[in-house]
Amino acid sequence: MSQDIVGSKIIWDEFRNEISQDYIIRKANENELKYYWSVISFDIEEPLLIVESKGNNYILNLLKKDLKLLWLDKAPDQNNTSQVAYKQYQNGKEIDSVSKGKKETSLEKIMLLNSDEELAANISFEDIELLIKKTDEIFNELFKNSLKSGKLMVEFELKKKKNEIIYAVKDDLDLDIMKIFEQRVNSEKYPNSKKDPIKLRLLYKVNSFNEIE
């Protein structure tokens, strides 16, 4: 959920440019719901819609209270059974699921939302490592002494010319600290993709257990 009005407007403008005038809006099917559950760290709430266009299908999740954008993502290709949805890493190792762990404030999970081939063609491991290190340092500095509990998601879409960052929060996260966190992360300079967009998602916990899958 982007809490920056300017950032939200940019996302909407890009989305309108991406889809043609020929599109339909429908409810998510079972496979789309399973995919959405696998990539978020918060409960699904309506309205959750699928925007189906000629090029791609998109998951569109709005806030019920004021219909502001909560989440926008490409839905998985239903005809491509070999599609890589994401890879997850915990403590530097690739994992299939996350153990409950202990209640703490730390980076919970790293998710790479591209195939190995896409990553190798568009960005270096060193660039990804630097991005994670910068974000992690800001998070630890700001949230290490927070008394509130919650979850925080930061999703980077690294593009050739201009990167985009989306945020989402869950539970009782300190929103005053969150505002400073966004400003600090947005002010950092991150690597660009060589050609095609690369998506990277960082999930943090604050005085919380890991998200059980």
mmCIF file of the C-alpha atoms, coordinates in Angstrom:
data_MODEL
# 
_entry.id   MODEL 
# 
loop_
_atom_site.group_PDB 
_atom_site.id 
_atom_site.type_symbol 
_atom_site.label_atom_id 
_atom_site.label_alt_id 
_atom_site.label_comp_id 
_atom_site.label_asym_id 
_atom_site.label_entity_id 
_atom_site.label_seq_id 
_atom_site.pdbx_PDB_ins_code 
_atom_site.Cartn_x 
_atom_site.Cartn_y 
_atom_site.Cartn_z 
_atom_site.occupancy 
_atom_site.B_iso_or_equiv 
_atom_site.pdbx_formal_charge 
_atom_site.auth_seq_id 
_atom_site.auth_comp_id 
_atom_site.auth_asym_id 
_atom_site.auth_atom_id 
_atom_site.pdbx_PDB_model_num 
ATOM 1   C CA . MET A 1 1   ? 0.000   0.000   0.000   1.00 0.00 ? 1   MET A CA 1 
ATOM 2   C CA . SER A 1 2   ? 1.688   3.203   -1.088  1.00 0.00 ? 2   SER A CA 1 
ATOM 3   C CA . GLN A 1 3   ? 1.043   5.965   1.442   1.00 0.00 ? 3   GLN A CA 1 
ATOM 4   C CA . ASP A 1 4   ? 2.494   8.559   -0.909  1.00 0.00 ? 4   ASP A CA 1 
ATOM 5   C CA . ILE A 1 5   ? -0.233  10.213  -3.018  1.00 0.00 ? 5   ILE A CA 1 
ATOM 6   C CA . VAL A 1 6   ? 2.233   11.109  -5.775  1.00 0.00 ? 6   VAL A CA 1 
ATOM 7   C CA . GLY A 1 7   ? 3.494   7.533   -5.896  1.00 0.00 ? 7   GLY A CA 1 
ATOM 8   C CA . SER A 1 8   ? -0.044  6.154   -6.069  1.00 0.00 ? 8   SER A CA 1 
ATOM 9   C CA . LYS A 1 9   ? -0.895  8.473   -8.959  1.00 0.00 ? 9   LYS A CA 1 
ATOM 10  C CA . ILE A 1 10  ? 2.187   7.290   -10.870 1.00 0.00 ? 10  ILE A CA 1 
ATOM 11  C CA . ILE A 1 11  ? 1.129   3.659   -10.377 1.00 0.00 ? 11  ILE A CA 1 
ATOM 12  C CA . TRP A 1 12  ? -2.423  4.372   -11.603 1.00 0.00 ? 12  TRP A CA 1 
ATOM 13  C CA . ASP A 1 13  ? -1.153  6.294   -14.648 1.00 0.00 ? 13  ASP A CA 1 
ATOM 14  C CA . GLU A 1 14  ? 1.175   3.444   -15.585 1.00 0.00 ? 14  GLU A CA 1 
ATOM 15  C CA . PHE A 1 15  ? -1.653  0.939   -15.124 1.00 0.00 ? 15  PHE A CA 1 
ATOM 16  C CA . ARG A 1 16  ? -4.008  2.897   -17.386 1.00 0.00 ? 16  ARG A CA 1 
ATOM 17  C CA . ASN A 1 17  ? -1.310  3.073   -20.040 1.00 0.00 ? 17  ASN A CA 1 
ATOM 18  C CA . GLU A 1 18  ? -0.674  -0.666  -19.752 1.00 0.00 ? 18  GLU A CA 1 
ATOM 19  C CA . ILE A 1 19  ? -4.230  -1.867  -20.358 1.00 0.00 ? 19  ILE A CA 1 
ATOM 20  C CA . SER A 1 20  ? -6.151  -1.152  -23.525 1.00 0.00 ? 20  SER A CA 1 
ATOM 21  C CA . GLN A 1 21  ? -9.719  0.066   -23.728 1.00 0.00 ? 21  GLN A CA 1 
ATOM 22  C CA . ASP A 1 22  ? -10.760 -3.520  -24.371 1.00 0.00 ? 22  ASP A CA 1 
ATOM 23  C CA . TYR A 1 23  ? -10.779 -5.140  -20.912 1.00 0.00 ? 23  TYR A CA 1 
ATOM 24  C CA . ILE A 1 24  ? -13.129 -6.818  -18.464 1.00 0.00 ? 24  ILE A CA 1 
ATOM 25  C CA . ILE A 1 25  ? -13.297 -6.782  -14.657 1.00 0.00 ? 25  ILE A CA 1 
ATOM 26  C CA . ARG A 1 26  ? -14.194 -10.009 -12.847 1.00 0.00 ? 26  ARG A CA 1 
ATOM 27  C CA . LYS A 1 27  ? -13.777 -11.923 -9.595  1.00 0.00 ? 27  LYS A CA 1 
ATOM 28  C CA . ALA A 1 28  ? -10.548 -13.845 -8.973  1.00 0.00 ? 28  ALA A CA 1 
ATOM 29  C CA . ASN A 1 29  ? -10.596 -17.576 -9.662  1.00 0.00 ? 29  ASN A CA 1 
ATOM 30  C CA . GLU A 1 30  ? -9.118  -20.272 -7.385  1.00 0.00 ? 30  GLU A CA 1 
ATOM 31  C CA . ASN A 1 31  ? -5.630  -20.239 -8.934  1.00 0.00 ? 31  ASN A CA 1 
ATOM 32  C CA . GLU A 1 32  ? -5.409  -16.444 -8.782  1.00 0.00 ? 32  GLU A CA 1 
ATOM 33  C CA . LEU A 1 33  ? -6.478  -16.461 -5.133  1.00 0.00 ? 33  LEU A CA 1 
ATOM 34  C CA . LYS A 1 34  ? -3.842  -19.102 -4.315  1.00 0.00 ? 34  LYS A CA 1 
ATOM 35  C CA . TYR A 1 35  ? -1.184  -16.992 -6.012  1.00 0.00 ? 35  TYR A CA 1 
ATOM 36  C CA . TYR A 1 36  ? -2.267  -13.843 -4.168  1.00 0.00 ? 36  TYR A CA 1 
ATOM 37  C CA . TRP A 1 37  ? -2.213  -15.662 -0.832  1.00 0.00 ? 37  TRP A CA 1 
ATOM 38  C CA . SER A 1 38  ? 1.333   -16.844 -1.574  1.00 0.00 ? 38  SER A CA 1 
ATOM 39  C CA . VAL A 1 39  ? 2.813   -13.372 -2.115  1.00 0.00 ? 39  VAL A CA 1 
ATOM 40  C CA . ILE A 1 40  ? 1.174   -11.240 0.579   1.00 0.00 ? 40  ILE A CA 1 
ATOM 41  C CA . SER A 1 41  ? 1.715   -11.132 4.338   1.00 0.00 ? 41  SER A CA 1 
ATOM 42  C CA . PHE A 1 42  ? -1.756  -9.866  5.316   1.00 0.00 ? 42  PHE A CA 1 
ATOM 43  C CA . ASP A 1 43  ? -5.363  -11.059 5.150   1.00 0.00 ? 43  ASP A CA 1 
ATOM 44  C CA . ILE A 1 44  ? -7.271  -10.778 1.874   1.00 0.00 ? 44  ILE A CA 1 
ATOM 45  C CA . GLU A 1 45  ? -10.156 -8.326  2.046   1.00 0.00 ? 45  GLU A CA 1 
ATOM 46  C CA . GLU A 1 46  ? -12.673 -7.322  -0.618  1.00 0.00 ? 46  GLU A CA 1 
ATOM 47  C CA . PRO A 1 47  ? -12.876 -5.661  -3.033  1.00 0.00 ? 47  PRO A CA 1 
ATOM 48  C CA . LEU A 1 48  ? -10.431 -7.954  -4.836  1.00 0.00 ? 48  LEU A CA 1 
ATOM 49  C CA . LEU A 1 49  ? -10.797 -7.830  -8.621  1.00 0.00 ? 49  LEU A CA 1 
ATOM 50  C CA . ILE A 1 50  ? -9.111  -9.180  -11.736 1.00 0.00 ? 50  ILE A CA 1 
ATOM 51  C CA . VAL A 1 51  ? -8.653  -6.773  -14.643 1.00 0.00 ? 51  VAL A CA 1 
ATOM 52  C CA . GLU A 1 52  ? -8.412  -8.957  -17.745 1.00 0.00 ? 52  GLU A CA 1 
ATOM 53  C CA . SER A 1 53  ? -6.881  -7.299  -20.829 1.00 0.00 ? 53  SER A CA 1 
ATOM 54  C CA . LYS A 1 54  ? -5.490  -8.553  -24.119 1.00 0.00 ? 54  LYS A CA 1 
ATOM 55  C CA . GLY A 1 55  ? -1.919  -8.458  -22.890 1.00 0.00 ? 55  GLY A CA 1 
ATOM 56  C CA . ASN A 1 56  ? -2.013  -9.415  -19.199 1.00 0.00 ? 56  ASN A CA 1 
ATOM 57  C CA . ASN A 1 57  ? -4.355  -10.016 -16.290 1.00 0.00 ? 57  ASN A CA 1 
ATOM 58  C CA . TYR A 1 58  ? -3.927  -7.907  -13.141 1.00 0.00 ? 58  TYR A CA 1 
ATOM 59  C CA . ILE A 1 59  ? -4.842  -8.427  -9.496  1.00 0.00 ? 59  ILE A CA 1 
ATOM 60  C CA . LEU A 1 60  ? -6.430  -5.258  -8.145  1.00 0.00 ? 60  LEU A CA 1 
ATOM 61  C CA . ASN A 1 61  ? -7.057  -5.045  -4.387  1.00 0.00 ? 61  ASN A CA 1 
ATOM 62  C CA . LEU A 1 62  ? -8.696  -1.877  -3.023  1.00 0.00 ? 62  LEU A CA 1 
ATOM 63  C CA . LEU A 1 63  ? -9.288  -0.654  0.506   1.00 0.00 ? 63  LEU A CA 1 
ATOM 64  C CA . LYS A 1 64  ? -12.960 -1.086  1.387   1.00 0.00 ? 64  LYS A CA 1 
ATOM 65  C CA . LYS A 1 65  ? -13.106 2.158   3.402   1.00 0.00 ? 65  LYS A CA 1 
ATOM 66  C CA . ASP A 1 66  ? -12.123 4.632   0.683   1.00 0.00 ? 66  ASP A CA 1 
ATOM 67  C CA . LEU A 1 67  ? -11.337 2.452   -2.384  1.00 0.00 ? 67  LEU A CA 1 
ATOM 68  C CA . LYS A 1 68  ? -7.698  3.519   -2.386  1.00 0.00 ? 68  LYS A CA 1 
ATOM 69  C CA . LEU A 1 69  ? -5.203  1.189   -4.027  1.00 0.00 ? 69  LEU A CA 1 
ATOM 70  C CA . LEU A 1 70  ? -3.839  -1.486  -1.689  1.00 0.00 ? 70  LEU A CA 1 
ATOM 71  C CA . TRP A 1 71  ? -2.217  -3.872  -4.166  1.00 0.00 ? 71  TRP A CA 1 
ATOM 72  C CA . LEU A 1 72  ? -1.630  -4.072  -7.902  1.00 0.00 ? 72  LEU A CA 1 
ATOM 73  C CA . ASP A 1 73  ? 0.171   -7.018  -9.458  1.00 0.00 ? 73  ASP A CA 1 
ATOM 74  C CA . LYS A 1 74  ? 0.187   -9.151  -12.575 1.00 0.00 ? 74  LYS A CA 1 
ATOM 75  C CA . ALA A 1 75  ? -1.862  -12.315 -12.182 1.00 0.00 ? 75  ALA A CA 1 
ATOM 76  C CA . PRO A 1 76  ? -0.082  -15.572 -13.105 1.00 0.00 ? 76  PRO A CA 1 
ATOM 77  C CA . ASP A 1 77  ? -0.492  -16.828 -16.665 1.00 0.00 ? 77  ASP A CA 1 
ATOM 78  C CA . GLN A 1 78  ? -3.132  -19.559 -16.407 1.00 0.00 ? 78  GLN A CA 1 
ATOM 79  C CA . ASN A 1 79  ? -1.834  -21.214 -19.581 1.00 0.00 ? 79  ASN A CA 1 
ATOM 80  C CA . ASN A 1 80  ? 1.792   -21.404 -18.419 1.00 0.00 ? 80  ASN A CA 1 
ATOM 81  C CA . THR A 1 81  ? 2.072   -24.165 -15.833 1.00 0.00 ? 81  THR A CA 1 
ATOM 82  C CA . SER A 1 82  ? 5.852   -23.851 -15.664 1.00 0.00 ? 82  SER A CA 1 
ATOM 83  C CA . GLN A 1 83  ? 5.772   -20.186 -14.684 1.00 0.00 ? 83  GLN A CA 1 
ATOM 84  C CA . VAL A 1 84  ? 7.958   -19.291 -11.706 1.00 0.00 ? 84  VAL A CA 1 
ATOM 85  C CA . ALA A 1 85  ? 5.830   -17.423 -9.169  1.00 0.00 ? 85  ALA A CA 1 
ATOM 86  C CA . TYR A 1 86  ? 8.602   -16.526 -6.748  1.00 0.00 ? 86  TYR A CA 1 
ATOM 87  C CA . LYS A 1 87  ? 11.568  -17.751 -4.733  1.00 0.00 ? 87  LYS A CA 1 
ATOM 88  C CA . GLN A 1 88  ? 11.806  -17.283 -0.992  1.00 0.00 ? 88  GLN A CA 1 
ATOM 89  C CA . TYR A 1 89  ? 14.915  -16.906 1.123   1.00 0.00 ? 89  TYR A CA 1 
ATOM 90  C CA . GLN A 1 90  ? 15.381  -17.007 4.886   1.00 0.00 ? 90  GLN A CA 1 
ATOM 91  C CA . ASN A 1 91  ? 18.763  -16.672 6.603   1.00 0.00 ? 91  ASN A CA 1 
ATOM 92  C CA . GLY A 1 92  ? 20.427  -16.725 3.183   1.00 0.00 ? 92  GLY A CA 1 
ATOM 93  C CA . LYS A 1 93  ? 18.882  -20.059 2.120   1.00 0.00 ? 93  LYS A CA 1 
ATOM 94  C CA . GLU A 1 94  ? 16.117  -20.822 -0.375  1.00 0.00 ? 94  GLU A CA 1 
ATOM 95  C CA . ILE A 1 95  ? 13.036  -22.168 1.430   1.00 0.00 ? 95  ILE A CA 1 
ATOM 96  C CA . ASP A 1 96  ? 9.604   -23.607 0.614   1.00 0.00 ? 96  ASP A CA 1 
ATOM 97  C CA . SER A 1 97  ? 7.905   -22.414 3.796   1.00 0.00 ? 97  SER A CA 1 
ATOM 98  C CA . VAL A 1 98  ? 8.687   -20.241 6.801   1.00 0.00 ? 98  VAL A CA 1 
ATOM 99  C CA . SER A 1 99  ? 8.924   -21.592 10.339  1.00 0.00 ? 99  SER A CA 1 
ATOM 100 C CA . LYS A 1 100 ? 7.251   -19.646 13.153  1.00 0.00 ? 100 LYS A CA 1 
ATOM 101 C CA . GLY A 1 101 ? 10.624  -18.717 14.687  1.00 0.00 ? 101 GLY A CA 1 
ATOM 102 C CA . LYS A 1 102 ? 10.721  -16.360 17.659  1.00 0.00 ? 102 LYS A CA 1 
ATOM 103 C CA . LYS A 1 103 ? 9.089   -13.011 18.318  1.00 0.00 ? 103 LYS A CA 1 
ATOM 104 C CA . GLU A 1 104 ? 11.544  -10.351 17.148  1.00 0.00 ? 104 GLU A CA 1 
ATOM 105 C CA . THR A 1 105 ? 12.167  -7.335  14.923  1.00 0.00 ? 105 THR A CA 1 
ATOM 106 C CA . SER A 1 106 ? 14.017  -8.404  11.781  1.00 0.00 ? 106 SER A CA 1 
ATOM 107 C CA . LEU A 1 107 ? 13.907  -9.236  8.078   1.00 0.00 ? 107 LEU A CA 1 
ATOM 108 C CA . GLU A 1 108 ? 11.569  -12.214 7.853   1.00 0.00 ? 108 GLU A CA 1 
ATOM 109 C CA . LYS A 1 109 ? 11.679  -13.195 4.199   1.00 0.00 ? 109 LYS A CA 1 
ATOM 110 C CA . ILE A 1 110 ? 13.126  -12.215 0.809   1.00 0.00 ? 110 ILE A CA 1 
ATOM 111 C CA . MET A 1 111 ? 11.116  -13.027 -2.303  1.00 0.00 ? 111 MET A CA 1 
ATOM 112 C CA . LEU A 1 112 ? 12.528  -12.866 -5.837  1.00 0.00 ? 112 LEU A CA 1 
ATOM 113 C CA . LEU A 1 113 ? 9.605   -12.605 -8.259  1.00 0.00 ? 113 LEU A CA 1 
ATOM 114 C CA . ASN A 1 114 ? 11.476  -13.496 -11.450 1.00 0.00 ? 114 ASN A CA 1 
ATOM 115 C CA . SER A 1 115 ? 12.981  -16.617 -12.954 1.00 0.00 ? 115 SER A CA 1 
ATOM 116 C CA . ASP A 1 116 ? 16.727  -17.326 -12.689 1.00 0.00 ? 116 ASP A CA 1 
ATOM 117 C CA . GLU A 1 117 ? 17.112  -16.481 -16.376 1.00 0.00 ? 117 GLU A CA 1 
ATOM 118 C CA . GLU A 1 118 ? 15.398  -13.097 -15.998 1.00 0.00 ? 118 GLU A CA 1 
ATOM 119 C CA . LEU A 1 119 ? 17.522  -12.227 -12.977 1.00 0.00 ? 119 LEU A CA 1 
ATOM 120 C CA . ALA A 1 120 ? 20.789  -13.217 -14.668 1.00 0.00 ? 120 ALA A CA 1 
ATOM 121 C CA . ALA A 1 121 ? 19.962  -11.173 -17.777 1.00 0.00 ? 121 ALA A CA 1 
ATOM 122 C CA . ASN A 1 122 ? 18.943  -8.001  -15.969 1.00 0.00 ? 122 ASN A CA 1 
ATOM 123 C CA . ILE A 1 123 ? 20.761  -7.545  -12.653 1.00 0.00 ? 123 ILE A CA 1 
ATOM 124 C CA . SER A 1 124 ? 23.760  -8.764  -10.686 1.00 0.00 ? 124 SER A CA 1 
ATOM 125 C CA . PHE A 1 125 ? 23.738  -10.577 -7.367  1.00 0.00 ? 125 PHE A CA 1 
ATOM 126 C CA . GLU A 1 126 ? 25.875  -7.767  -5.938  1.00 0.00 ? 126 GLU A CA 1 
ATOM 127 C CA . ASP A 1 127 ? 23.212  -5.183  -6.859  1.00 0.00 ? 127 ASP A CA 1 
ATOM 128 C CA . ILE A 1 128 ? 20.467  -7.211  -5.165  1.00 0.00 ? 128 ILE A CA 1 
ATOM 129 C CA . GLU A 1 129 ? 22.651  -7.697  -2.104  1.00 0.00 ? 129 GLU A CA 1 
ATOM 130 C CA . LEU A 1 130 ? 23.321  -3.938  -1.906  1.00 0.00 ? 130 LEU A CA 1 
ATOM 131 C CA . LEU A 1 131 ? 19.613  -3.100  -2.174  1.00 0.00 ? 131 LEU A CA 1 
ATOM 132 C CA . ILE A 1 132 ? 18.739  -5.500  0.646   1.00 0.00 ? 132 ILE A CA 1 
ATOM 133 C CA . LYS A 1 133 ? 21.580  -4.214  2.822   1.00 0.00 ? 133 LYS A CA 1 
ATOM 134 C CA . LYS A 1 134 ? 20.532  -0.560  2.432   1.00 0.00 ? 134 LYS A CA 1 
ATOM 135 C CA . THR A 1 135 ? 16.875  -1.268  3.198   1.00 0.00 ? 135 THR A CA 1 
ATOM 136 C CA . ASP A 1 136 ? 17.740  -3.541  6.112   1.00 0.00 ? 136 ASP A CA 1 
ATOM 137 C CA . GLU A 1 137 ? 19.965  -0.910  7.709   1.00 0.00 ? 137 GLU A CA 1 
ATOM 138 C CA . ILE A 1 138 ? 17.202  1.718   7.534   1.00 0.00 ? 138 ILE A CA 1 
ATOM 139 C CA . PHE A 1 139 ? 14.644  -0.732  8.944   1.00 0.00 ? 139 PHE A CA 1 
ATOM 140 C CA . ASN A 1 140 ? 16.857  -1.768  11.874  1.00 0.00 ? 140 ASN A CA 1 
ATOM 141 C CA . GLU A 1 141 ? 17.741  1.810   12.722  1.00 0.00 ? 141 GLU A CA 1 
ATOM 142 C CA . LEU A 1 142 ? 14.112  2.969   12.840  1.00 0.00 ? 142 LEU A CA 1 
ATOM 143 C CA . PHE A 1 143 ? 12.160  -0.037  14.124  1.00 0.00 ? 143 PHE A CA 1 
ATOM 144 C CA . LYS A 1 144 ? 14.607  -1.766  16.518  1.00 0.00 ? 144 LYS A CA 1 
ATOM 145 C CA . ASN A 1 145 ? 13.152  0.016   19.581  1.00 0.00 ? 145 ASN A CA 1 
ATOM 146 C CA . SER A 1 146 ? 9.524   0.182   18.434  1.00 0.00 ? 146 SER A CA 1 
ATOM 147 C CA . LEU A 1 147 ? 7.076   -1.053  21.093  1.00 0.00 ? 147 LEU A CA 1 
ATOM 148 C CA . LYS A 1 148 ? 4.291   -1.784  18.614  1.00 0.00 ? 148 LYS A CA 1 
ATOM 149 C CA . SER A 1 149 ? 3.869   -5.072  16.710  1.00 0.00 ? 149 SER A CA 1 
ATOM 150 C CA . GLY A 1 150 ? 3.233   -5.564  13.026  1.00 0.00 ? 150 GLY A CA 1 
ATOM 151 C CA . LYS A 1 151 ? 4.439   -6.543  9.574   1.00 0.00 ? 151 LYS A CA 1 
ATOM 152 C CA . LEU A 1 152 ? 5.926   -4.475  6.782   1.00 0.00 ? 152 LEU A CA 1 
ATOM 153 C CA . MET A 1 153 ? 6.320   -5.266  3.100   1.00 0.00 ? 153 MET A CA 1 
ATOM 154 C CA . VAL A 1 154 ? 8.597   -3.387  0.702   1.00 0.00 ? 154 VAL A CA 1 
ATOM 155 C CA . GLU A 1 155 ? 8.382   -4.323  -2.978  1.00 0.00 ? 155 GLU A CA 1 
ATOM 156 C CA . PHE A 1 156 ? 10.929  -2.989  -5.446  1.00 0.00 ? 156 PHE A CA 1 
ATOM 157 C CA . GLU A 1 157 ? 10.313  -2.993  -9.192  1.00 0.00 ? 157 GLU A CA 1 
ATOM 158 C CA . LEU A 1 158 ? 13.664  -2.216  -10.756 1.00 0.00 ? 158 LEU A CA 1 
ATOM 159 C CA . LYS A 1 159 ? 13.313  -0.837  -14.265 1.00 0.00 ? 159 LYS A CA 1 
ATOM 160 C CA . LYS A 1 160 ? 15.722  0.355   -16.906 1.00 0.00 ? 160 LYS A CA 1 
ATOM 161 C CA . LYS A 1 161 ? 15.016  4.050   -16.358 1.00 0.00 ? 161 LYS A CA 1 
ATOM 162 C CA . LYS A 1 162 ? 12.920  4.558   -13.220 1.00 0.00 ? 162 LYS A CA 1 
ATOM 163 C CA . ASN A 1 163 ? 12.418  2.249   -10.250 1.00 0.00 ? 163 ASN A CA 1 
ATOM 164 C CA . GLU A 1 164 ? 9.180   1.938   -8.276  1.00 0.00 ? 164 GLU A CA 1 
ATOM 165 C CA . ILE A 1 165 ? 8.691   1.039   -4.606  1.00 0.00 ? 165 ILE A CA 1 
ATOM 166 C CA . ILE A 1 166 ? 5.416   -0.130  -3.043  1.00 0.00 ? 166 ILE A CA 1 
ATOM 167 C CA . TYR A 1 167 ? 4.747   -0.497  0.693   1.00 0.00 ? 167 TYR A CA 1 
ATOM 168 C CA . ALA A 1 168 ? 2.189   -2.444  2.722   1.00 0.00 ? 168 ALA A CA 1 
ATOM 169 C CA . VAL A 1 169 ? 1.683   -2.689  6.477   1.00 0.00 ? 169 VAL A CA 1 
ATOM 170 C CA . LYS A 1 170 ? -0.224  -5.108  8.713   1.00 0.00 ? 170 LYS A CA 1 
ATOM 171 C CA . ASP A 1 171 ? -1.392  -5.160  12.337  1.00 0.00 ? 171 ASP A CA 1 
ATOM 172 C CA . ASP A 1 172 ? -0.364  -2.371  14.748  1.00 0.00 ? 172 ASP A CA 1 
ATOM 173 C CA . LEU A 1 173 ? 2.784   -1.090  13.050  1.00 0.00 ? 173 LEU A CA 1 
ATOM 174 C CA . ASP A 1 174 ? 3.940   2.366   14.178  1.00 0.00 ? 174 ASP A CA 1 
ATOM 175 C CA . LEU A 1 175 ? 2.808   4.578   11.274  1.00 0.00 ? 175 LEU A CA 1 
ATOM 176 C CA . ASP A 1 176 ? 4.893   7.562   12.407  1.00 0.00 ? 176 ASP A CA 1 
ATOM 177 C CA . ILE A 1 177 ? 8.042   5.451   12.085  1.00 0.00 ? 177 ILE A CA 1 
ATOM 178 C CA . MET A 1 178 ? 6.673   3.993   8.851   1.00 0.00 ? 178 MET A CA 1 
ATOM 179 C CA . LYS A 1 179 ? 6.398   7.469   7.323   1.00 0.00 ? 179 LYS A CA 1 
ATOM 180 C CA . ILE A 1 180 ? 10.068  8.169   8.075   1.00 0.00 ? 180 ILE A CA 1 
ATOM 181 C CA . PHE A 1 181 ? 11.016  4.711   6.791   1.00 0.00 ? 181 PHE A CA 1 
ATOM 182 C CA . GLU A 1 182 ? 9.323   5.397   3.446   1.00 0.00 ? 182 GLU A CA 1 
ATOM 183 C CA . GLN A 1 183 ? 11.051  8.760   3.104   1.00 0.00 ? 183 GLN A CA 1 
ATOM 184 C CA . ARG A 1 184 ? 14.460  7.255   3.868   1.00 0.00 ? 184 ARG A CA 1 
ATOM 185 C CA . VAL A 1 185 ? 14.039  4.289   1.517   1.00 0.00 ? 185 VAL A CA 1 
ATOM 186 C CA . ASN A 1 186 ? 12.678  6.488   -1.289  1.00 0.00 ? 186 ASN A CA 1 
ATOM 187 C CA . SER A 1 187 ? 15.645  8.845   -0.966  1.00 0.00 ? 187 SER A CA 1 
ATOM 188 C CA . GLU A 1 188 ? 18.202  6.057   -1.518  1.00 0.00 ? 188 GLU A CA 1 
ATOM 189 C CA . LYS A 1 189 ? 19.639  5.330   -4.948  1.00 0.00 ? 189 LYS A CA 1 
ATOM 190 C CA . TYR A 1 190 ? 19.093  1.748   -6.114  1.00 0.00 ? 190 TYR A CA 1 
ATOM 191 C CA . PRO A 1 191 ? 20.380  -0.137  -9.183  1.00 0.00 ? 191 PRO A CA 1 
ATOM 192 C CA . ASN A 1 192 ? 18.323  -0.219  -12.366 1.00 0.00 ? 192 ASN A CA 1 
ATOM 193 C CA . SER A 1 193 ? 17.471  -3.249  -14.440 1.00 0.00 ? 193 SER A CA 1 
ATOM 194 C CA . LYS A 1 194 ? 19.483  -3.691  -17.622 1.00 0.00 ? 194 LYS A CA 1 
ATOM 195 C CA . LYS A 1 195 ? 16.376  -4.220  -19.750 1.00 0.00 ? 195 LYS A CA 1 
ATOM 196 C CA . ASP A 1 196 ? 13.284  -5.970  -18.338 1.00 0.00 ? 196 ASP A CA 1 
ATOM 197 C CA . PRO A 1 197 ? 11.736  -5.158  -14.934 1.00 0.00 ? 197 PRO A CA 1 
ATOM 198 C CA . ILE A 1 198 ? 12.910  -7.107  -11.892 1.00 0.00 ? 198 ILE A CA 1 
ATOM 199 C CA . LYS A 1 199 ? 10.724  -7.476  -8.793  1.00 0.00 ? 199 LYS A CA 1 
ATOM 200 C CA . LEU A 1 200 ? 12.035  -8.040  -5.290  1.00 0.00 ? 200 LEU A CA 1 
ATOM 201 C CA . ARG A 1 201 ? 9.904   -8.212  -2.127  1.00 0.00 ? 201 ARG A CA 1 
ATOM 202 C CA . LEU A 1 202 ? 11.188  -7.826  1.439   1.00 0.00 ? 202 LEU A CA 1 
ATOM 203 C CA . LEU A 1 203 ? 8.968   -8.847  4.358   1.00 0.00 ? 203 LEU A CA 1 
ATOM 204 C CA . TYR A 1 204 ? 9.819   -7.516  7.829   1.00 0.00 ? 204 TYR A CA 1 
ATOM 205 C CA . LYS A 1 205 ? 8.396   -8.323  11.264  1.00 0.00 ? 205 LYS A CA 1 
ATOM 206 C CA . VAL A 1 206 ? 8.296   -5.919  14.216  1.00 0.00 ? 206 VAL A CA 1 
ATOM 207 C CA . ASN A 1 207 ? 7.903   -7.547  17.636  1.00 0.00 ? 207 ASN A CA 1 
ATOM 208 C CA . SER A 1 208 ? 6.205   -10.440 15.803  1.00 0.00 ? 208 SER A CA 1 
ATOM 209 C CA . PHE A 1 209 ? 6.556   -14.100 14.875  1.00 0.00 ? 209 PHE A CA 1 
ATOM 210 C CA . ASN A 1 210 ? 7.181   -15.254 11.306  1.00 0.00 ? 210 ASN A CA 1 
ATOM 211 C CA . GLU A 1 211 ? 4.202   -15.550 8.974   1.00 0.00 ? 211 GLU A CA 1 
ATOM 212 C CA . ILE A 1 212 ? 3.213   -19.234 8.917   1.00 0.00 ? 212 ILE A CA 1 
ATOM 213 C CA . GLU A 1 213 ? 2.398   -20.578 5.433   1.00 0.00 ? 213 GLU A CA 1 
# 
